[in-house]
């Protein structure tokens, strides 16, 4: 029996790239999200399958290791597969390639929730779709930890209000948009002199329309820690690892 994966090649658009003509992290996360949704559809637990039961998946962690940035003019192939669930966590990994060259590897963790109460549910709640799912134990990449250290001595970089254009069909800021929120904490000069070797996002609470977010940054020896806060609550955490241009970590 062949090992399951979903694979799709995407022709990239000019709007997917930043001022360096490199694939924006938010665009990369958008492609992995697209592939995750199509994979779930074909496995019987996609959005349309779960919505009648008032169930849905929300992402709680993303870790991305970059071999190099995607470049203008390239086509990106995303391969994804679900890993065996662990209690309330559903892991899914991705390989992102240009031709035969792996340019990124991504690991993610999701939770199945009751959309009325947002209570976390175990895999058995999926019924037959869980029983017949061809889970695959292989990892594309291993995060150093699923947890991120708290910002202790950070400085406020900017404030923003979550608007309708940030939100998806669950009425909260879409996971890919957080990459823009956090990378906007760096200047063009900073991002021009360094390259991203890895980044990680932890989604703790939903950011809904009208929420005022304060973005706080604390630099580290190899990158930075950031948080998106709403009042006294931390809604999301971020860590980025940098390397000098031409010197991959």
C-alpha positions, -999 to +999 in steps of 0.1 A: +000+000+000+014+034-009+020+060+018-005+088+017+002+124+009-015+153-009+007+171-034-001+202-054+020+227-074+012+264-072+021+291-097+030+320-076+017+356-081+035+389-079+014+397-048+030+366-030+064+383-029+079+410-007+102+440-015+131+416-020+112+395-046+111+367-020+081+347-010+064+363+020+061+340+050+023+348+051+020+336+015+039+304+023+016+298+053-014+305+029-002+278+006+003+252+034-032+261+047-047+256+012-030+222+009-041+212+044-077+220+035-076+201+002-061+171+019-087+172+046-114+174+020-102+143+002-099+124+036-135+132+046-129+157+074-128+190+055-147+222+062-179+211+044-178+176+061-175+190+096-196+222+093-230+204+095-219+189+128-208+223+141-172+210+142-140+226+129-103+226+130-082+256+144-045+258+142-025+262+175+011+259+164+032+264+133+070+259+128+087+266+096+124+259+087+136+276+055+164+263+034+161+293+012+133+318+003+110+311-027+119+334-055+099+354-081+091+332-112+093+299-093+065+273-089+061+258-054+050+222-048+035+215-014+033+179-001+013+173+031+001+145+053-016+140+087+004+124+116-013+102+142-032+124+166-021+127+202-049+134+226-065+166+214-036+176+190-037+168+153-003+172+137+002+178+100+036+182+082+045+197+048+074+196+024+077+227+002+098+222-029+109+239-061+113+210-085+133+184-065+148+210-042+133+213-007+131+250+002+110+247+033+097+222+058+067+230+080+051+213+110+018+223+124-006+213+152-044+217+151-073+211+174-107+198+166-133+221+183-170+224+189-178+256+170-206+265+195-184+263+226-149+260+212-143+230+235-114+208+224-124+174+211-106+140+207-102+123+173-130+098+181-155+127+176-146+126+138-161+091+137-154+070+105-132+097+090-107+092+119-110+054+118-101+052+081-076+081+079-042+070+065-021+087+092+016+088+085+043+089+112+070+105+091+080+140+102+091+167+077+108+187+104+110+186+142+104+219+161+129+226+189+098+229+211+061+236+206+064+262+233+079+297+230+095+317+258+076+347+270+087+382+262+101+396+294+119+428+284+102+437+251+094+470+236+062+480+219+067+482+181+032+492+170-005+488+176-032+477+152-069+469+151-081+436+137-103+443+107-126+422+086-099+417+059-078+398+085-106+374+094-117+340+080-149+320+082-144+314+119-146+352+124-111+355+138-078+366+123-066+340+100-034+322+110-014+332+079-021+369+086-001+367+119+031+363+099+025+397+084+016+412+118+049+399+133+073+405+104+060+441+102+079+445+135+111+446+115+123+473+091+132+468+055+169+474+064+168+447+091+152+422+067+175+431+038+207+424+059+195+391+073+176+360+060+150+340+079+162+305+087+131+295+108+101+310+125+074+297+148+039+309+158+018+299+188-019+308+186-032+311+222-065+330+218-086+342+189-082+378+177-116+390+165-127+420+146-122+452+166-095+438+189-066+462+194-033+443+193-001+456+207+030+441+190+059+437+214+094+426+205+125+414+224+157+407+205+177+375+211+212+364+201+199+345+171+167+364+163+137+377+183+107+369+204+075+387+198+040+388+212+006+401+201-013+413+231-048+425+236-049+444+269-034+421+295-038+390+274-013+375+251-031+362+220-002+349+200+036+343+204+063+344+177+099+334+174+122+340+145+157+328+138+179+349+115+211+342+096+233+368+078+227+370+041+247+341+024+252+323+057+224+299+064+220+288+101 
